[in-house]
């Protein structure tokens, strides 16, 4: 490189040919397409929250809905106590081309979408989105001023063959109709199972049990013993009934005793006969 004052600058760039790897995308299978100016998308993308992560794109009733949302909640500082969600509706008439299945939800990354839209806006280009169904790649492409850009993004969502959203109308019609009774077919009634009481005879009582019952019935009844009399408590202040004889508490009279008493004779007149 020749510069002023005869200065020559030399730069060396080393490179080698390698195999280029890129994401596979089948444009023929991408039946859903829409094209819109990048400046319009950038003006609407400014309404998305800074903490949002995913972008859901779908069409309904002549409008294209771009909904940014996040499900991440920080536990430490609790910055996001509730998930954020922002929806932007764009009329399909504002698109240069719009051919998308109705109510087909497809999700991509918000950061990737913003970066692509910002770069396309600097070139004043129009962005074309092509995709088939969720979980399949989506491609954002634009070409301006000799530059052709194609960005293939991964998608998320729930896809069902024929329609993404469930169709409850068919099930509702079926539930409203009265259920038709099937033609009655006479079948031989199976034999009623016999109960256990009918099949098994009653158990035979053992001989010991019957003998015990007979012995109990034939045994004579004994008269019940009289109730025990109350014993005399020496420390009690009251006497039991029937012991009100005051004579047992009078002074002892030895002259009235008729019984023989044993005494002691101090005289030596009586000699024991047993000693002879």
Secondary structure, DSSP 8 states (H G I E B T S, - for coil): -B-GGG-B------------------TTT--EEEEEEHHHHHHHHTTS-TT--EEEEEEETTEEEEEEE-----SSS-S-SS--EEEEEEEGGGSSEEE--TT--EEEEHHHHHHHHHHHHHTT-EEEEEE-STTS-EEEEEEETTEEEEEEE--B----SS-SS--HHHHHHHHHS------------------HHHHS------HHHHHHHHHHHHS--------------TT-SS--TT---GGGGS---STT--S--------S----GGG-
